[in-house]
């Protein structure tokens, strides 16, 4: 039986707000991997009561951002294991390569109009907002696997996407990487539309390899930077309490 009691709509909305704020602090390493926190400490930090906080914490645990233990400091930010993420990226690449092979042989060809409208645009029409580009990137890669015609592949790919999101978003912080994402995705889509399977596979592997190399570099840099700032007062991400 769940130890989280059902909430009224307004409290549920508050829990979602707290969930987003804590997740932002995990993403930006204001809450460091491996750190442990008590519910009373977090309630004070985010200015909320224990009930919506507890629901937010359980949501984050289900999503893989927190581990729940026993004792006073019962919540731990999940330790960051870069080798674990490398394994997930390897699995992701193989699923997407299978998807490309199936798509190139499919008849009729799947509808990628939403992806075309976002990625195949003139430079002046590109969206340079990192969060928007990150969402579009996820949508493109999800569409590849979704159109492979295997529901279980799509389910596994969605799970991988959830697990790597905490570090994958780092690839869309700098404008140079956003521009690179547009160019890499455009080449991939054109090869796919032309049913050039081998070229599409090569472009996909090159794109993901470049992305994960940049992410590893940025993750280590952000962790080192966050470590240097540990002595400074904690300032949680802005949001309505």
Backbone as CSV, one residue per row, in Angstrom:
resi,resn,N_x,N_y,N_z,CA_x,CA_y,CA_z,C_x,C_y,C_z
1,UNK,0.842,-1.188,0.000,0.000,0.000,0.000,0.879,1.241,0.000
2,UNK,0.556,2.241,-0.809,1.398,3.424,-0.932,1.374,4.240,0.344
3,UNK,2.551,4.844,0.682,2.597,5.716,1.845,2.391,7.169,1.460
4,UNK,1.935,7.395,0.213,1.622,8.738,-0.237,0.117,8.866,-0.363
5,UNK,-0.485,9.726,0.446,-1.928,9.883,0.427,-2.362,10.718,-0.759
6,UNK,-3.578,10.428,-1.310,-4.070,11.212,-2.431,-4.191,12.685,-2.056
7,UNK,-3.909,13.563,-3.004,-3.945,14.996,-2.740,-5.123,15.652,-3.434
8,UNK,-5.544,16.779,-2.864,-6.514,17.620,-3.539,-5.845,18.232,-4.763
9,UNK,-6.648,18.657,-5.778,-6.059,19.192,-7.018,-5.044,20.295,-6.778
10,UNK,-5.345,21.238,-5.840,-4.415,22.343,-5.631,-3.106,21.859,-5.009
11,UNK,-3.179,20.842,-4.138,-1.969,20.290,-3.540,-1.192,19.461,-4.552
12,UNK,-1.915,18.780,-5.443,-1.247,18.023,-6.490,-0.465,18.957,-7.405
13,UNK,-1.060,20.121,-7.707,-0.380,21.111,-8.530,0.866,21.626,-7.822
14,UNK,0.780,21.812,-6.505,1.938,22.250,-5.731,3.033,21.187,-5.754
15,UNK,2.639,19.917,-5.649,3.612,18.824,-5.705,4.325,18.819,-7.049
16,UNK,3.592,19.068,-8.131,4.206,19.099,-9.454,5.199,20.257,-9.573
17,UNK,4.848,21.393,-8.949,5.747,22.543,-8.966,7.034,22.236,-8.206
18,UNK,6.909,21.623,-7.027,8.078,21.264,-6.227,8.916,20.219,-6.963
19,UNK,8.236,19.269,-7.586,8.910,18.247,-8.385,9.784,18.903,-9.458
20,UNK,9.244,19.884,-10.163,9.992,20.554,-11.229,11.181,21.330,-10.661
21,UNK,11.004,21.952,-9.508,12.083,22.740,-8.910,13.221,21.847,-8.415
22,UNK,12.876,20.747,-7.773,13.923,19.826,-7.308,14.652,19.219,-8.498
23,UNK,13.898,18.829,-9.523,14.532,18.234,-10.702,15.478,19.230,-11.367
24,UNK,15.083,20.508,-11.415,15.963,21.533,-11.988,17.239,21.656,-11.178
25,UNK,17.142,21.554,-9.849,18.328,21.640,-9.010,19.224,20.415,-9.169
26,UNK,18.619,19.256,-9.449,19.416,18.060,-9.739,20.100,18.211,-11.092
27,UNK,19.349,18.681,-12.094,19.909,18.879,-13.429,21.114,19.823,-13.401
28,UNK,20.995,20.897,-12.611,22.036,21.927,-12.595,23.083,21.701,-11.515
29,UNK,23.031,20.506,-10.882,24.012,20.112,-9.869,24.028,21.048,-8.665
30,UNK,22.891,21.701,-8.402,22.759,22.394,-7.125,22.460,21.384,-6.022
31,UNK,21.888,20.246,-6.396,21.814,19.071,-5.528,22.734,18.042,-6.164
32,UNK,23.826,17.737,-5.503,24.889,16.940,-6.108,24.588,15.447,-6.059
33,UNK,25.034,14.703,-7.070,24.899,13.246,-7.032,25.491,12.670,-5.752
34,UNK,24.728,11.794,-5.088,25.186,11.166,-3.854,24.771,11.896,-2.601
35,UNK,24.353,13.165,-2.716,23.919,13.917,-1.540,22.692,13.278,-0.908
36,UNK,22.619,13.337,0.430,21.465,12.826,1.160,20.730,13.992,1.824
37,UNK,19.394,13.887,1.865,18.571,14.958,2.409,17.413,14.367,3.206
38,UNK,17.036,15.069,4.271,15.850,14.682,5.032,14.638,15.434,4.485
39,UNK,13.451,14.900,4.744,12.237,15.575,4.292,12.061,16.918,4.991
40,UNK,12.421,16.998,6.256,12.269,18.269,6.967,13.189,19.337,6.376
41,UNK,14.416,18.951,6.034,15.347,19.889,5.403,14.804,20.376,4.064
42,UNK,14.306,19.449,3.240,13.800,19.820,1.917,12.528,20.650,2.014
43,UNK,11.673,20.356,2.997,10.453,21.140,3.185,10.802,22.591,3.503
44,UNK,11.825,22.776,4.350,12.266,24.132,4.681,12.893,24.812,3.479
45,UNK,13.725,24.070,2.764,14.450,24.619,1.620,13.496,25.115,0.536
46,UNK,12.428,24.351,0.284,11.517,24.714,-0.808,10.254,25.411,-0.321
47,UNK,10.131,25.595,0.989,9.018,26.356,1.526,7.669,25.712,1.332
48,UNK,7.614,24.389,1.509,6.353,23.673,1.322,6.115,22.732,2.500
49,UNK,4.897,22.259,2.626,4.579,21.294,3.669,5.050,19.908,3.246
50,UNK,5.049,18.989,4.195,5.591,17.654,3.940,4.745,16.864,2.948
51,UNK,3.422,17.104,2.906,2.560,16.264,2.059,2.861,16.430,0.571
52,UNK,2.806,17.650,0.013,3.160,17.768,-1.416,4.627,17.450,-1.686
53,UNK,5.511,17.753,-0.717,6.918,17.426,-0.891,7.103,15.922,-1.032
54,UNK,6.442,15.168,-0.166,6.608,13.717,-0.196,6.148,13.144,-1.538
55,UNK,5.048,13.654,-2.061,4.582,13.175,-3.361,5.600,13.502,-4.447
56,UNK,6.163,14.726,-4.396,7.174,15.116,-5.389,8.400,14.207,-5.297
57,UNK,8.806,13.876,-4.081,9.982,13.025,-3.896,9.741,11.619,-4.434
58,UNK,8.548,11.092,-4.208,8.234,9.761,-4.736,8.175,9.779,-6.272
59,UNK,7.681,10.871,-6.838,7.682,10.995,-8.298,9.116,10.964,-8.833
60,UNK,10.007,11.700,-8.180,11.403,11.745,-8.611,12.091,10.397,-8.433
61,UNK,11.709,9.670,-7.389,12.275,8.332,-7.180,11.834,7.386,-8.295
62,UNK,10.564,7.459,-8.676,10.074,6.604,-9.767,10.778,6.916,-11.081
63,UNK,11.146,8.173,-11.266,11.813,8.600,-12.496,13.318,8.324,-12.475
64,UNK,13.832,7.863,-11.331,15.238,7.496,-11.259,16.181,8.591,-10.819
65,UNK,15.641,9.733,-10.345,16.507,10.829,-9.916,16.923,10.709,-8.451
66,UNK,16.114,10.032,-7.642,16.383,9.898,-6.215,16.316,8.434,-5.804
67,UNK,17.042,8.114,-4.743,16.914,6.823,-4.087,16.316,7.052,-2.704
68,UNK,15.396,6.190,-2.315,14.777,6.312,-0.997,15.360,5.261,-0.068
69,UNK,15.843,5.731,1.091,16.380,4.821,2.080,15.646,4.952,3.397
70,UNK,16.294,4.524,4.462,15.724,4.611,5.799,16.500,5.645,6.613
71,UNK,15.930,6.012,7.734,16.629,6.907,8.631,16.301,8.363,8.385
72,UNK,17.078,9.230,9.044,16.784,10.671,9.027,16.962,11.261,7.627
73,UNK,18.153,11.072,7.056,18.405,11.591,5.701,18.032,10.516,4.694
74,UNK,16.737,10.366,4.492,16.227,9.191,3.790,16.274,9.304,2.275
75,UNK,16.523,10.496,1.746,16.482,10.678,0.289,17.869,11.007,-0.226
76,UNK,18.314,10.253,-1.219,19.637,10.450,-1.805,19.504,10.776,-3.286
77,UNK,20.201,11.825,-3.712,20.301,12.097,-5.145,21.075,10.944,-5.760
78,UNK,20.516,10.354,-6.794,21.143,9.169,-7.368,22.581,9.456,-7.790
79,UNK,23.541,8.649,-7.322,24.939,8.852,-7.737,25.077,8.770,-9.254
80,UNK,25.964,9.586,-9.793,26.137,9.669,-11.244,27.198,8.673,-11.688
81,UNK,26.787,7.679,-12.454,27.686,6.650,-12.971,27.766,6.818,-14.480
82,UNK,28.830,7.450,-14.955,28.937,7.736,-16.382,29.071,6.469,-17.217
83,UNK,29.662,5.420,-16.653,29.735,4.152,-17.387,28.334,3.573,-17.600
84,UNK,27.467,3.748,-16.615,26.074,3.307,-16.734,25.387,4.036,-17.896
85,UNK,25.621,5.347,-17.995,25.015,6.101,-19.085,25.603,5.694,-20.430
86,UNK,26.890,5.353,-20.468,27.491,4.869,-21.706,26.796,3.585,-22.167
87,UNK,26.499,2.703,-21.226,25.788,1.468,-21.577,24.413,1.773,-22.153
88,UNK,23.723,2.737,-21.552,22.405,3.117,-22.064,22.509,3.705,-23.464
89,UNK,23.536,4.509,-23.695,23.727,5.083,-25.032,24.005,3.990,-26.064
90,UNK,24.786,2.976,-25.699,25.044,1.870,-26.621,23.746,1.159,-27.000
91,UNK,22.916,0.915,-25.998,21.633,0.258,-26.262,20.751,1.133,-27.128
92,UNK,20.730,2.425,-26.830,19.934,3.363,-27.622,20.369,3.368,-29.088
93,UNK,21.681,3.418,-29.327,22.190,3.427,-30.702,21.716,2.194,-31.464
94,UNK,21.816,1.038,-30.841,21.440,-0.193,-31.530,19.946,-0.249,-31.837
95,UNK,19.123,0.239,-30.926,17.687,0.284,-31.196,17.387,1.210,-32.375
96,UNK,18.057,2.349,-32.413,17.785,3.310,-33.485,18.342,2.840,-34.826
97,UNK,19.432,2.090,-34.810,19.955,1.528,-36.062,18.985,0.499,-36.632
98,UNK,18.417,-0.332,-35.764,17.400,-1.288,-36.223,16.220,-0.539,-36.805
99,UNK,15.825,0.543,-36.137,14.689,1.339,-36.625,14.969,1.903,-38.013
100,UNK,16.175,2.419,-38.236,16.525,2.981,-39.547,16.420,1.917,-40.637
101,UNK,16.911,0.714,-40.364,16.842,-0.355,-41.364,15.397,-0.673,-41.714
102,UNK,14.547,-0.706,-40.717,13.137,-1.017,-40.973,12.436,0.114,-41.717
103,UNK,12.743,1.344,-41.314,12.096,2.492,-41.950,12.482,2.581,-43.426
104,UNK,13.759,2.348,-43.735,14.214,2.452,-45.126,13.562,1.404,-46.029
105,UNK,13.059,0.333,-45.447,12.394,-0.717,-46.219,10.874,-0.657,-46.130
106,UNK,10.363,0.310,-45.384,8.915,0.355,-45.138,8.151,0.903,-46.338
107,UNK,6.935,0.420,-46.485,6.043,0.885,-47.552,4.600,0.777,-47.042
108,UNK,3.920,1.919,-46.869,4.350,3.293,-47.207,5.371,3.821,-46.219
109,UNK,6.043,4.892,-46.637,7.063,5.503,-45.794,6.367,6.250,-44.657
110,UNK,6.910,6.155,-43.435,6.269,6.820,-42.288,6.212,8.335,-42.440
111,UNK,5.326,8.940,-41.681,5.145,10.393,-41.706,6.109,11.047,-40.719
112,UNK,7.070,11.787,-41.254,8.000,12.537,-40.416,7.826,14.039,-40.640
113,UNK,6.608,14.461,-40.921,6.381,15.878,-41.245,6.702,16.796,-40.068
114,UNK,6.398,16.370,-38.839,6.686,17.214,-37.672,8.190,17.414,-37.518
115,UNK,8.947,16.344,-37.752,10.404,16.442,-37.653,10.969,17.278,-38.805
116,UNK,10.398,17.112,-39.985,10.841,17.915,-41.141,10.622,19.402,-40.860
117,UNK,9.448,19.733,-40.302,9.107,21.137,-40.079,10.003,21.794,-39.035
118,UNK,10.543,21.011,-38.116,11.406,21.602,-37.091,12.861,21.676,-37.544
119,UNK,13.373,20.586,-38.118,14.808,20.495,-38.388,15.219,20.960,-39.777
120,UNK,14.361,20.824,-40.760,14.728,21.197,-42.133,14.198,22.596,-42.446
121,UNK,14.782,23.577,-41.784,14.366,24.974,-41.977,15.599,25.821,-42.262
122,UNK,15.357,27.010,-42.801,16.453,27.945,-43.059,17.079,28.379,-41.733
123,UNK,18.337,28.793,-41.773,19.062,29.156,-40.552,18.326,30.215,-39.737
124,UNK,17.736,31.193,-40.423,17.079,32.284,-39.690,15.803,31.830,-38.981
125,UNK,15.297,30.652,-39.320,14.075,30.143,-38.686,14.364,29.113,-37.598
126,UNK,15.623,28.857,-37.335,15.962,27.877,-36.311,15.596,28.382,-34.912
127,UNK,15.112,27.482,-34.106,14.800,27.770,-32.707,16.061,27.498,-31.890
128,UNK,16.606,28.519,-31.279,17.859,28.368,-30.541,17.636,28.249,-29.031
129,UNK,16.391,28.036,-28.636,16.108,27.801,-27.221,16.499,26.367,-26.870
130,UNK,17.438,26.206,-25.943,17.976,24.889,-25.634,16.939,23.887,-25.187
131,UNK,15.991,24.325,-24.357,14.965,23.410,-23.858,14.071,22.921,-24.993
132,UNK,13.703,23.832,-25.892,12.854,23.456,-27.027,13.579,22.496,-27.960
133,UNK,14.857,22.762,-28.204,15.644,21.891,-29.086,15.828,20.517,-28.448
134,UNK,16.020,20.477,-27.128,16.152,19.194,-26.435,14.888,18.362,-26.592
135,UNK,13.719,19.013,-26.470,12.452,18.289,-26.641,12.295,17.787,-28.072
136,UNK,12.674,18.628,-29.041,12.565,18.226,-30.449,13.534,17.095,-30.769
137,UNK,14.705,17.117,-30.154,15.682,16.050,-30.339,15.113,14.727,-29.825
138,UNK,14.547,14.744,-28.635,13.932,13.528,-28.093,12.813,13.039,-29.002
139,UNK,12.006,13.989,-29.499,10.873,13.614,-30.341,11.328,12.962,-31.636
140,UNK,12.408,13.466,-32.231,12.905,12.880,-33.476,13.378,11.446,-33.248
141,UNK,14.193,11.247,-32.228,14.729,9.905,-31.990,13.627,8.938,-31.547
142,UNK,12.648,9.453,-30.812,11.505,8.610,-30.438,10.699,8.227,-31.668
143,UNK,10.549,9.165,-32.602,9.791,8.891,-33.821,10.472,7.814,-34.663
144,UNK,11.797,7.828,-34.687,12.514,6.790,-35.424,12.106,5.402,-34.936
145,UNK,12.164,5.214,-33.622,11.887,3.893,-33.065,10.393,3.580,-33.111
146,UNK,9.568,4.581,-32.888,8.122,4.361,-32.934,7.669,3.887,-34.310
147,UNK,8.375,4.345,-35.367,8.002,3.974,-36.731,8.665,2.688,-37.206
148,UNK,9.373,2.008,-36.309,9.990,0.728,-36.668,8.992,-0.412,-36.617
149,UNK,7.830,-0.164,-36.010,6.780,-1.186,-35.991,6.931,-2.234,-34.914
150,UNK,7.684,-1.926,-33.855,7.865,-2.877,-32.766,7.581,-2.144,-31.459
151,UNK,6.449,-2.452,-30.848,6.012,-1.737,-29.653,6.965,-1.923,-28.476
152,UNK,7.555,-3.120,-28.360,8.467,-3.373,-27.246,9.765,-2.577,-27.412
153,UNK,10.245,-2.466,-28.640,11.407,-1.612,-28.898,11.121,-0.179,-28.488
154,UNK,9.948,0.298,-28.839,9.569,1.672,-28.510,9.481,1.863,-26.995
155,UNK,8.967,0.864,-26.288,8.851,0.966,-24.832,10.231,1.043,-24.187
156,UNK,11.145,0.175,-24.628,12.508,0.174,-24.076,13.201,1.495,-24.390
157,UNK,13.007,1.995,-25.586,13.632,3.260,-25.990,13.101,4.414,-25.145
158,UNK,11.802,4.426,-24.849,11.239,5.476,-23.986,11.875,5.427,-22.600
159,UNK,12.076,4.226,-22.084,12.685,4.070,-20.765,14.122,4.594,-20.769
160,UNK,14.879,4.289,-21.823,16.246,4.787,-21.933,16.250,6.318,-21.988
161,UNK,15.330,6.872,-22.774,15.236,8.330,-22.904,15.005,8.990,-21.550
162,UNK,14.133,8.410,-20.739,13.882,8.945,-19.400,15.147,8.900,-18.555
163,UNK,15.888,7.809,-18.650,17.054,7.622,-17.792,18.224,8.527,-18.156
164,UNK,18.388,8.821,-19.450,19.534,9.640,-19.847,19.204,11.130,-19.906
165,UNK,17.960,11.494,-19.682,17.562,12.902,-19.820,18.340,13.804,-18.867
166,UNK,18.663,13.308,-17.683,19.337,14.136,-16.683,20.681,14.648,-17.175
167,UNK,21.378,13.900,-18.047,22.636,14.405,-18.595,22.503,14.825,-20.060
168,UNK,21.553,14.269,-20.778,21.419,14.559,-22.206,21.119,16.031,-22.462
169,UNK,20.392,16.671,-21.550,20.032,18.074,-21.737,21.262,18.979,-21.786
170,UNK,22.402,18.508,-21.238,23.611,19.321,-21.267,24.091,19.583,-22.685
171,UNK,23.669,18.745,-23.626,24.116,18.895,-25.012,23.468,20.093,-25.695
172,UNK,22.499,20.732,-25.028,21.773,21.831,-25.678,21.894,23.122,-24.880
173,UNK,23.010,23.262,-24.162,23.249,24.480,-23.401,23.954,25.524,-24.259
174,UNK,24.923,25.087,-25.046,25.711,26.016,-25.851,25.138,26.112,-27.266
175,UNK,25.151,27.334,-27.807,24.568,27.571,-29.127,25.266,26.760,-30.214
176,UNK,26.580,26.569,-30.073,27.321,25.811,-31.098,26.790,24.386,-31.208
177,UNK,26.437,23.782,-30.072,25.907,22.420,-30.101,24.484,22.404,-30.651
178,UNK,23.722,23.456,-30.410,22.368,23.529,-30.971,22.446,23.621,-32.492
179,UNK,23.350,24.452,-32.988,23.540,24.572,-34.440,23.992,23.230,-35.016
180,UNK,24.911,22.567,-34.329,25.373,21.257,-34.789,24.228,20.253,-34.822
181,UNK,23.343,20.320,-33.830,22.202,19.400,-33.795,21.307,19.610,-35.013
182,UNK,21.068,20.865,-35.387,20.266,21.143,-36.584,20.926,20.534,-37.823
183,UNK,22.215,20.745,-37.971,22.896,20.267,-39.174,22.951,18.733,-39.206
184,UNK,23.232,18.128,-38.068,23.321,16.662,-38.006,21.959,16.012,-38.238
185,UNK,20.912,16.562,-37.625,19.580,15.992,-37.817,19.085,16.199,-39.247
186,UNK,19.415,17.346,-39.829,18.995,17.598,-41.212,19.617,16.578,-42.161
187,UNK,20.920,16.311,-41.988,21.576,15.320,-42.848,20.980,13.927,-42.632
188,UNK,20.703,13.596,-41.388,20.119,12.288,-41.085,18.743,12.141,-41.741
189,UNK,17.901,13.161,-41.615,16.557,13.086,-42.188,16.609,12.994,-43.717
190,UNK,17.482,13.745,-44.334,17.576,13.697,-45.807,18.010,12.302,-46.274
191,UNK,18.953,11.707,-45.565,19.373,10.347,-45.925,18.235,9.356,-45.717
192,UNK,17.486,9.555,-44.657,16.364,8.669,-44.366,15.282,8.804,-45.432
193,UNK,14.952,10.033,-45.799,13.913,10.254,-46.813,14.325,9.678,-48.170
194,UNK,15.632,9.664,-48.431,16.135,9.100,-49.684,16.333,7.585,-49.584
195,UNK,16.016,7.011,-48.414,16.179,5.582,-48.143,17.629,5.120,-48.330
196,UNK,18.558,6.008,-48.008,19.972,5.647,-48.055,20.352,5.076,-46.695
197,UNK,20.100,3.795,-46.526,20.216,3.158,-45.217,21.621,3.262,-44.623
198,UNK,22.635,2.899,-45.388,23.992,2.891,-44.842,24.438,4.291,-44.437
199,UNK,24.093,5.284,-45.265,24.461,6.661,-44.919,23.696,7.121,-43.676
200,UNK,22.423,6.787,-43.590,21.634,7.178,-42.424,22.191,6.546,-41.152
201,UNK,22.596,5.281,-41.245,23.184,4.602,-40.085,24.490,5.282,-39.668
202,UNK,25.330,5.614,-40.645,26.604,6.268,-40.346,26.373,7.628,-39.682
203,UNK,25.413,8.385,-40.214,25.121,9.706,-39.672,24.548,9.613,-38.264
204,UNK,23.700,8.634,-38.027,23.126,8.459,-36.690,24.226,8.160,-35.670
205,UNK,25.108,7.209,-35.998,26.176,6.842,-35.063,27.097,8.036,-34.802
206,UNK,27.444,8.775,-35.855,28.315,9.935,-35.686,27.651,10.992,-34.814
207,UNK,26.360,11.214,-35.032,25.613,12.214,-34.255,25.571,11.846,-32.778
208,UNK,25.231,10.608,-32.471,25.106,10.199,-31.066,26.471,10.123,-30.402
209,UNK,27.493,9.676,-31.127,28.847,9.634,-30.553,29.336,11.036,-30.201
210,UNK,29.090,12.006,-31.082,29.496,13.388,-30.805,28.736,13.938,-29.606
211,UNK,27.457,13.604,-29.553,26.615,14.090,-28.460,27.071,13.539,-27.122
212,UNK,27.309,12.243,-27.051,27.658,11.684,-25.746,29.071,12.062,-25.320
213,UNK,29.982,12.303,-26.270,31.314,12.778,-25.913,31.225,14.178,-25.306
214,UNK,30.405,15.021,-25.901,30.218,16.373,-25.376,29.543,16.335,-24.016
215,UNK,28.571,15.459,-23.866,27.859,15.348,-22.598,28.790,14.888,-21.484
216,UNK,29.633,13.899,-21.768,30.585,13.428,-20.749,31.512,14.573,-20.321
217,UNK,32.013,15.322,-21.302,32.897,16.445,-20.991,32.171,17.489,-20.136
218,UNK,30.957,17.856,-20.551,30.215,18.880,-19.827,29.798,18.407,-18.443
219,UNK,29.453,17.119,-18.333,29.054,16.588,-17.028,30.207,16.680,-16.044
220,UNK,31.389,16.250,-16.457,32.552,16.316,-15.577,32.894,17.762,-15.231
221,UNK,32.771,18.652,-16.221,33.043,20.070,-15.977,32.050,20.658,-14.988
222,UNK,30.751,20.349,-15.187,29.727,20.896,-14.292,29.869,20.337,-12.883
223,UNK,30.232,19.064,-12.763,30.432,18.475,-11.437,31.597,19.160,-10.722
224,UNK,32.692,19.393,-11.442,33.844,20.056,-10.835,33.490,21.485,-10.427
225,UNK,32.744,22.160,-11.296,32.336,23.534,-11.011,31.419,23.589,-9.794
226,UNK,30.469,22.647,-9.746,29.549,22.596,-8.608,30.291,22.298,-7.321
227,UNK,31.310,21.425,-7.411,32.091,21.099,-6.223,32.811,22.309,-5.666
228,UNK,33.295,23.196,-6.543,33.990,24.400,-6.087,33.050,25.379,-5.396
229,UNK,31.762,25.281,-5.726,30.789,26.215,-5.165,30.063,25.670,-3.937
230,UNK,30.503,24.516,-3.436,29.800,23.874,-2.329,29.754,24.735,-1.079
231,UNK,30.766,25.571,-0.900,30.818,26.375,0.317,29.875,27.565,0.274
232,UNK,29.312,27.849,-0.913,28.401,28.983,-1.045,27.005,28.598,-0.583
233,UNK,26.193,29.576,-0.126,24.837,29.265,0.326,24.010,28.665,-0.794
234,UNK,23.141,27.702,-0.445,22.265,27.061,-1.426,21.143,28.022,-1.814
235,UNK,20.929,28.208,-3.110,19.818,29.020,-3.600,19.011,28.148,-4.535
236,UNK,17.837,27.663,-4.116,17.055,26.776,-4.972,16.544,27.477,-6.206
237,UNK,16.221,26.682,-7.237,15.664,27.256,-8.476,14.389,28.000,-8.173
238,UNK,14.186,29.078,-8.904,13.006,29.903,-8.662,11.732,29.177,-9.055
239,UNK,10.696,29.448,-8.321,9.383,28.845,-8.607,8.441,29.192,-7.500
240,UNK,7.182,29.103,-7.761,6.202,29.422,-6.735,6.153,28.325,-5.699
241,UNK,6.178,28.693,-4.425,6.107,27.669,-3.396,4.745,27.072,-3.296
